Amino acid sequence: MKILLLNYYGGGGGKFIANCLSYSHRVAFPNFHIAQNILKDNELLEQSLLATIPSKENSKQWHFYEQGCFQLFGDGLDHSKNKLGELNDLSQLGDVWLPLVSHYRVQFTNYLECFKDATVFKVLIDADPTFIDSAIRLKWPKKEHCLDIDDYQQWKNSIVRSDYDFVIDNWNPIISNNHSKIVELAKHIGINFDLSSAKNYIDKYINFHCD
C-alpha cells in the first residue's frame, strides 16, 4: 500500500492537489466505489472530479460534494485513535497512491502509526492564510465562519518540517504559477504528470473561488 499523506490546515486546498494528480491515474480518486468504476471508464474520472465542485449558489454545501478519506478508505479509518478498523480492499485499485489528509499534529502522527507497514510519502502544505480565510468564508456552512487566527497559529507552531518528504510553502491554488509545485510533487512520487490534463478541473476550481 502506498499512502500520499497530505498535512495542511483545513481549507488550505490540499485536496485540490490530490485531485489534480488523480488525472495521472497513479493517484486514486478519493471514493473507493467510483475509483473502481474509473478503472473501466476513463471518462468517468473527469466527470467525477468536476462533480466535486458545486455551483457558487451552493457554495455552502461544498462538503456534500467533495470526496475524501472516509469515502476512499472506508469507515474503519479513525484518526482519533492509532488503530484501524475494517478498510475497503484498496488492493483492487492497483498500484496507485492513496491520498490521505490530516489537519492536526495528533492526526498526522496517528496516521503514521496506523500505516507504519505501508509506504508513506509525507507532504506539508503550508497554505497562504489569506486563501484559507476566503475559502472558509465561501464554503463553511455558517455565514460567520472565518479563519480562527489562534487555532491557525497553534497549527503553525506544531509543524516540524523535518517530518516531511516534500514541503509546499505559501500555497494558494487559485494562483496558476503555483501549480508547478504539483508537477514537482508528482516527480518525487515517481509520476510523470501533465498539468494540462487537469485543465477543466483547475479552471472550474479557480472560477468557483474567484469573484
Secondary structure, 3 states (H helix, E strand, C coil): CEEEEEEECCCCCHHHHHHHHHHHCCECCCCHHHHHHHCCCCHHHHHHHHCCCCCHHHHHHHHHHCCCHHHHHCCCCCCCCCCCCCCCCHHHHCCCEEEEEECCHHHHHHHHHHCCCCEEEEEEEEECHHHHHHHHHHHCCCCCCCCCHHHHHHHHHHCCHHHCCEEEEEECCCCHHHHHHHHHHHHHCCCCCCHHHHHHHHHHHHHHHCC
